[in-house]
Amino acid sequence: MCPDLGVIDHARIFQATDGGIENDYGSVVKVTCDDSYVLDGHASVVCQGDGTWSPKPTCKPLDCGRFDGMNSSCVKDFVLLSTLYYMECKSDVPNTRIGAPDSTSAPNECEERSRKWMYSQFGCFCHCKVMYNKYIVKTENLDTNDYLLHDTDLKWSCKEGCTKNQTNALRCMDGQMEMPSCTCDANVHTGEYLLVNLTRLSLLLNQAALTIKRVKLTLTVTFHHSDLLLFTITCCFLLVKKAFTQFKICH
C-alpha cells in the first residue's frame, strides 16, 4: 500500500478505485494540468509493489516565448485565452495581417508538445506612407494614397538630370522606411520655384482683397469723391495683374 500521493501544483488528480481501496497496490492516479500549464512526465502514477508511487509528473507553465509580430505597429487589441492568442488589426491604417491566412480572426496557438507557436510570425504590420517630391521622383508600386506594402522594396527612379541620394534598397518594415530623394542639376525644375511663387501670389491677392475692402469703405463714406475711387480701383487692378504676371514667369 502506498502513502497519499499528495498535491501536484497546478494540477487536478483523480484516482478511480472501482470499489477497491485507495492507494492500494496497482492503484492508478490520473493527473491533469490546469489551463496554461502542460504536463512534464507521465499522466498516470501507479502504486508499485514496494509501496511507492511511480515518478510523479509536474505541471509547467505553457510558455512558447515571443513570436515575431507580437508588438507590430498596427495591432489594435489582443487577448490570450489559455493557449490561444487572438489579435485584432487596426481598421483606420492600411496594414497587412500575417499568420492564420485563412481567416482575419483565427488565433495563433501555443502548441503543448513542441512549446512553440503555430505561426512563428503573427501580427498586423503597417504599410508605409511614402513622402517624396513628385516633380523629380517617380514611383511604380505605391497605391493611390502613396502607401507601400509592408516588407516590400520601393520601385523608384529620378527624373532625367537628377540622381538618387540613396543607393540601398528602400524597404517598408511595419510603417517605417527611409524616404526617396534625388539631387538635381541646376537647370532641372524641382517644383520649389512653383511653391515659392504660389506663396507670393497668395500674399499679393491678400493685398488686393484688402484694397477691395477699402474701396467698399470709400463707397460708403465718400461716394462722391470719384477721383479717389478711380485711384483705388486702379491700384487693385495693378496688384492682381502683378500677381499673375509673377506666377506666369516663375511657373
URRA-V436113 format. One record per residue. N is the residue number from 1. RES is the residue in one small letter. SS is DSSP state (@ for helix, = for strand, . for the rest). PHI is phi in radians with two decimals (999 if undefined). D_FIRST is the distance of its C-alpha to the first C-alpha in whole Angstrom. Layout:
N_RES_SS_PHI_D_FIRST, N_RES_SS_PHI_D_FIRST
//
This chain:
1_m_._999_0, 2_c_._-1.75_4, 3_p_._-1.23_7, 4_d_._-1.04_10, 5_l_._-1.15_11, 6_g_._1.52_15, 7_v_._-1.76_18, 8_i_._-1.94_20, 9_d_._-0.99_24, 10_h_._1.06_26, 11_a_=_-2.43_23, 12_r_=_-1.98_22, 13_i_=_-2.09_18, 14_f_=_-2.50_17, 15_q_=_-2.11_14, 16_a_._-1.55_15, 17_t_._-1.59_13, 18_d_._0.91_16, 19_g_._1.49_16, 20_g_._-1.61_12, 21_i_._-1.86_9, 22_e_._-1.11_9, 23_n_._1.12_6, 24_d_._-1.43_5, 25_y_._-0.96_5, 26_g_._1.55_9, 27_s_._-1.09_9, 28_v_=_-2.12_12, 29_v_=_-1.91_14, 30_k_=_-1.61_18, 31_v_=_-2.02_20, 32_t_=_-2.23_23, 33_c_=_-1.43_26, 34_d_._-1.18_28, 35_d_._-1.02_32, 36_s_._1.24_34, 37_y_=_-2.22_30, 38_v_=_-2.17_29, 39_l_=_-1.37_26, 40_d_=_-2.05_25, 41_g_._2.19_23, 42_h_._-1.41_21, 43_a_._-1.35_20, 44_s_=_-2.04_17, 45_v_=_-1.99_14, 46_v_=_-2.00_11, 47_c_=_-1.36_7, 48_q_._-1.59_8, 49_g_._-1.15_8, 50_d_._-1.53_8, 51_g_._1.42_5, 52_t_._-2.09_8, 53_w_=_-1.49_10, 54_s_._-1.13_13, 55_p_._-0.89_16, 56_k_._-1.42_17, 57_p_._-1.39_20, 58_t_=_-2.18_23, 59_c_=_-1.96_26, 60_k_=_-1.82_29, 61_p_=_-1.01_32, 62_l_._-1.40_34, 63_d_._-2.20_37, 64_c_._-1.63_40, 65_g_._1.31_42, 66_r_._-1.74_46, 67_f_._-2.02_48, 68_d_=_-1.14_52, 69_g_._1.94_54, 70_m_._-1.03_51, 71_n_._-1.96_54, 72_s_._-1.09_57, 73_s_._-1.23_60, 74_c_._-1.81_60, 75_v_=_-1.38_57, 76_k_=_-1.52_58, 77_d_=_-2.77_54, 78_f_=_-2.68_50, 79_v_=_-2.70_47, 80_l_=_-1.87_43, 81_l_=_-2.02_41, 82_s_._1.01_38, 83_t_._-1.74_38, 84_l_=_-1.86_42, 85_y_=_-1.96_45, 86_y_=_-1.67_48, 87_m_=_-2.44_51, 88_e_=_-2.01_55, 89_c_=_-1.58_58, 90_k_._-1.15_61, 91_s_._-1.87_64, 92_d_._-1.71_67, 93_v_._-2.30_67, 94_p_._-1.04_67, 95_n_=_-2.71_64, 96_t_=_-2.07_62, 97_r_=_-1.60_58, 98_i_=_-2.05_56, 99_g_._1.80_53, 100_a_._0.81_52, 101_p_._-1.15_55, 102_d_._-1.33_54, 103_s_._-2.74_54, 104_t_._-1.39_56, 105_s_._-2.04_53, 106_a_._-1.17_50, 107_p_._-1.56_47, 108_n_=_-1.57_46, 109_e_=_-2.22_42, 110_c_=_-1.49_40, 111_e_._-1.40_38, 112_e_._-1.13_34, 113_r_._-1.25_34, 114_s_._-1.48_37, 115_r_._0.95_37, 116_k_._-2.28_41, 117_w_=_-1.27_43, 118_m_._-1.02_44, 119_y_._-1.98_48, 120_s_._-1.20_49, 121_q_=_-2.16_52, 122_f_._-2.69_52, 123_g_=_3.11_54, 124_c_=_-2.05_58, 125_f_=_-1.80_60, 126_c_=_-1.22_64, 127_h_._-1.40_67, 128_c_=_-1.83_70, 129_k_=_-1.44_73, 130_v_._-1.62_76, 131_m_._-1.82_79, 132_y_._-2.77_82, 133_n_._-1.45_85, 134_k_._-1.25_86, 135_y_._-1.30_90, 136_i_._-2.18_89, 137_v_=_-1.92_85, 138_k_=_-1.95_84, 139_t_=_-2.06_81, 140_e_._-2.12_80, 141_n_._-2.20_76, 142_l_._-1.70_76, 143_d_._-1.40_75, 144_t_._-1.15_78, 145_n_._-1.82_77, 146_d_._1.15_77, 147_y_=_-1.76_73, 148_l_=_-1.93_71, 149_l_._-1.10_68, 150_h_._-1.01_65, 151_d_._1.02_64, 152_t_=_-2.27_68, 153_d_=_-1.44_71, 154_l_._-1.30_74, 155_k_._-1.68_77, 156_w_=_-2.67_80, 157_s_=_-2.66_84, 158_c_=_-1.84_87, 159_k_._-1.09_90, 160_e_._-1.00_93, 161_g_._1.66_94, 162_c_=_-2.18_91, 163_t_=_-2.21_88, 164_k_=_-1.19_84, 165_n_._-1.51_83, 166_q_._-2.05_79, 167_t_._-1.76_79, 168_n_._-1.46_75, 169_a_._-1.19_73, 170_l_._-1.76_73, 171_r_=_-1.96_69, 172_c_=_-1.46_68, 173_m_=_-2.24_64, 174_d_._0.94_63, 175_g_._1.51_66, 176_q_=_-2.09_67, 177_m_._-2.94_70, 178_e_._-1.43_73, 179_m_._-1.50_76, 180_p_._-1.29_79, 181_s_._-2.67_82, 182_c_=_-2.30_86, 183_t_=_-1.95_89, 184_c_=_-2.01_92, 185_d_._-1.13_96, 186_a_._-1.08_98, 187_n_._-1.56_100, 188_v_._-1.60_97, 189_h_._-1.29_96, 190_t_._-1.87_93, 191_g_._1.62_93, 192_e_@_-1.20_93, 193_y_@_-1.12_97, 194_l_@_-1.10_97, 195_l_@_-1.11_94, 196_v_@_-1.12_97, 197_n_@_-1.20_99, 198_l_@_-1.10_97, 199_t_@_-1.13_97, 200_r_@_-1.12_101, 201_l_@_-1.04_101, 202_s_@_-1.09_99, 203_l_@_-1.12_101, 204_l_@_-1.17_104, 205_l_@_-1.17_104, 206_n_@_-1.12_102, 207_q_@_-1.09_106, 208_a_@_-1.12_107, 209_a_@_-1.11_105, 210_l_@_-1.11_106, 211_t_@_-1.14_110, 212_i_@_-1.11_110, 213_k_@_-1.08_109, 214_r_@_-1.15_112, 215_v_@_-1.09_114, 216_k_@_-1.06_113, 217_l_@_-1.13_113, 218_t_@_-1.13_117, 219_l_@_-1.09_117, 220_t_@_-1.29_116, 221_v_@_-1.57_118, 222_t_._-2.34_121, 223_f_._-1.09_122, 224_h_._-1.38_125, 225_h_._-1.48_125, 226_s_@_-1.14_125, 227_d_@_-1.13_126, 228_l_@_-1.14_122, 229_l_@_-1.11_120, 230_l_@_-1.08_122, 231_f_@_-1.12_121, 232_t_@_-1.17_117, 233_i_@_-1.11_117, 234_t_@_-1.12_118, 235_c_@_-1.09_116, 236_c_@_-1.09_113, 237_f_@_-1.08_114, 238_l_@_-1.13_114, 239_l_@_-1.12_111, 240_v_@_-1.15_109, 241_k_@_-1.07_111, 242_k_@_-1.10_110, 243_a_@_-1.09_107, 244_f_@_-1.28_107, 245_t_@_-1.12_109, 246_q_@_-1.13_106, 247_f_@_-1.11_104, 248_k_@_-1.16_106, 249_i_@_-1.18_106, 250_c_@_-1.25_103, 251_h_._-1.27_101
//
